[in-house]
Amino acid sequence: MTIKEANGIIAVRMHDGDSFTECVKAVAKDCGVNSAVLHGIGLFKNVELGYFNGHEYVTKSFYQQLMEVISLEGNISVAENGAEVVIHAHCVLGLPDYSLIGGHLMDGTFFNGELFIQKLEGIKLVRRSEPSGLNGLWVE
């Protein structure tokens, strides 16, 4: 992973074998990010997607030759206890037959990727447990 920060934006180049979750958490720690918007494109070698069925996330892993990241959107926040960074991202992936899959991005291994993290100054994003079982976003 290669990173460069300027003007509240962090550009991240993901290399072959880099884990989405591990790298974003490392960038957040190294660059002091606790509230941000996340965007990305690239290629995944494998990925785990989730779907919330109203009670819990049901996950499925995909191992294609390569999967094109058509869209990757999300945010970075802190857990309500303040002890950890929370990444909430969704993505749509293009498969070799030009079909699409998508969902909550649990994790993935990049072949190549480009992420852009925009720090939110003066806005604190906090994840709090809700009765639905989700950790809802609260803006402070």
C-alpha positions in Angstrom: 0.0 0.0 0.0 1.2 3.5 -0.8 -0.4 6.6 0.7 -0.3 10.4 0.2 -2.3 13.0 2.1 -3.0 16.6 1.3 -5.9 19.0 1.9 -7.9 16.5 4.0 -7.8 13.8 1.2 -5.8 10.6 1.5 -5.0 8.8 -1.7 -4.2 5.1 -1.3 -2.8 2.8 -3.9 -3.5 -0.8 -3.0 -1.1 -3.4 -4.3 -1.5 -7.1 -5.2 -2.4 -9.0 -2.0 -3.4 -6.0 0.1 -6.5 -6.5 2.4 -9.1 -3.8 2.1 -10.0 -3.9 5.8 -6.5 -4.1 7.2 -5.2 -1.3 5.0 -8.1 1.1 5.6 -7.7 0.5 9.4 -3.9 1.1 9.1 -4.5 4.3 7.1 -7.0 5.5 9.7 -4.6 4.9 12.5 -1.6 6.4 10.8 -3.4 9.5 9.5 -5.6 10.1 12.5 -8.9 9.4 10.7 -11.9 8.8 12.8 -14.6 10.3 10.5 -14.4 10.1 6.8 -16.0 9.3 3.4 -14.5 6.5 1.4 -14.5 5.9 -2.4 -12.6 3.4 -4.5 -12.1 1.5 -7.7 -9.8 -1.3 -8.8 -9.7 -5.1 -9.0 -10.4 -7.7 -6.3 -8.9 -11.2 -6.4 -11.4 -12.4 -3.8 -14.1 -10.7 -1.8 -16.6 -11.4 1.0 -19.9 -9.7 0.7 -22.7 -9.5 3.2 -26.5 -9.0 3.0 -28.4 -7.9 6.1 -31.6 -10.1 6.3 -33.3 -8.0 9.0 -31.6 -9.9 11.8 -28.0 -10.5 10.9 -25.5 -10.3 8.0 -25.4 -13.4 5.8 -22.1 -13.5 4.0 -20.8 -15.1 0.9 -17.2 -15.3 -0.5 -16.4 -14.9 -4.2 -13.2 -16.2 -5.8 -13.2 -15.2 -9.5 -10.2 -14.7 -11.7 -10.5 -11.0 -11.1 -13.5 -8.8 -10.2 -13.7 -5.2 -11.4 -14.7 -2.7 -8.7 -17.5 -0.8 -10.4 -18.3 1.2 -7.3 -17.0 1.2 -3.7 -18.6 3.7 -1.3 -18.6 4.0 2.4 -17.5 5.8 5.5 -15.1 5.5 8.4 -16.5 6.1 11.9 -15.7 5.2 15.5 -17.5 2.6 17.7 -19.6 4.1 20.5 -17.0 3.0 23.0 -14.4 5.1 21.1 -12.0 2.2 21.1 -12.1 1.1 17.5 -12.4 2.4 13.9 -15.5 1.1 12.1 -15.5 0.7 8.3 -18.9 0.6 6.6 -18.6 0.1 2.8 -20.7 -1.3 0.0 -19.5 -2.3 -3.4 -20.6 -3.4 -6.8 -18.3 -5.8 -8.7 -18.2 -6.7 -12.4 -17.6 -10.3 -13.2 -15.8 -11.6 -16.4 -19.2 -12.4 -18.0 -20.2 -8.7 -17.4 -22.7 -9.6 -14.7 -22.7 -7.7 -11.4 -22.7 -8.7 -7.8 -22.8 -6.4 -4.8 -23.5 -5.9 -1.2 -21.9 -4.9 2.1 -18.1 -5.2 1.8 -17.0 -7.4 4.6 -13.4 -7.7 3.3 -11.5 -8.4 0.1 -8.0 -8.9 -1.3 -7.0 -6.5 -4.0 -5.1 -7.2 -7.2 -4.9 -3.5 -7.7 -6.9 -0.7 -6.1 -7.3 3.1 -5.7 -9.0 4.4 -2.6 -9.7 8.0 -1.7 -10.5 8.9 1.9 -11.9 12.4 2.6 -11.6 13.4 6.3 -14.6 15.1 7.8 -13.5 18.1 9.8 -15.8 19.2 12.5 -18.1 16.2 12.1 -17.8 13.1 14.2 -19.4 9.8 13.0 -20.2 7.3 15.7 -21.6 3.8 15.4 -24.1 2.9 18.1 -25.9 -0.4 18.7 -29.6 -0.3 17.7 -32.5 -2.7 18.5 -32.5 -3.8 14.9 -29.1 -5.5 15.4 -27.4 -2.9 13.2 -24.8 -0.4 14.4 -26.5 2.8 13.3 -24.6 5.9 12.2 -24.9 8.9 14.6 -23.6 12.3 13.6 -22.1 14.5 16.3 
